[in-house]
Amino acid sequence: MRSDYLREALKKIDDPNILINVVSRRVKQLRRGNRALVESLEKLSAEDIALREVIEGKISYDLAEIEAPVVSRGLSRATVG
């Protein structure tokens, strides 16, 4: 992985943990045969291609909303009369 690509990608996605997750997911897609969204004259690794895609704005991410857990108070007993 090229450090200059990594520095540039961190300017687009400033949280390193999110960047790692985005890049690793894209690398898996590239290794499964998905086409690169950027062109290069040099032979790049899948990691470098994913970083270039981030740098050029070809891929991005959305954070999922986390819902608060529902607290169950149990079932109330019905009175039979």
N, C-alpha and C positions, 0 to 999 in steps of 0.2 A: 504494500500500500504506500503510495507516494505521499510524503509529508506535506508537500505544497498543495496537493489536492485536498488533503485533510484540513489544513488551515483555511482554505477557501470555502470548503463545505461548512465548516463551523461558523462562518459568517452568515450562512443561509439558515442553518439550524443550530442555534447557539447552545442547546443542551446536548452535551456529548452522549448521554445515555440514549436520548431519542435518535440522534444521528446514527449511532451504532445499530439500533433496532431497524431503522429505515434502510440502511445500507445492507445489513445482513439479510433482511427479507428480500431486497432486490437482487442480491447476489444469488440467493436460492432460485429466484425466477430465471435469472440469466443462465444459470447452470442447468436448468431444466429445458433450456432451449428458447426462451423468450428472446426476442430481438432487442438489441441495444437501441436506445432512443437518441444516442449521439454517435457521430462518426469520428473516426480517428485514423490518421495516417500511420500511426505506430501501433504495435500490438500491445494492448492493455489487458491487465487481469480483470476478472469480473468485479473485484473490489474497486479498482480504479474507474471502471466504467460507471459503476453505481455512484461513486463520488462525483464524477463529471456530470452525471444526470442531475444530481442535487445542485451542483454549482450552476448549471445552465437553466435551472428551474423546470426541468422536465418531469421530476417527481417531487412530491411533497407528502405531507402527512396530516391527518386529523386526529386529535385526541378524543377518545371516547368519553362520554359523560358517564360517571359512576353514580348509580342510584343508591340512595340510602337503603340499608336493609330494612325489611319489614319485620317489625317485632310482633310476634304472635303472643297474645295474652292467654291463649288456651280457649277451649270452648266452654261456654257457660251451660250449666245443666238446665234443661227445661223442666218445669214442674208439671207433673201429671196430676190432674185434679179430678 
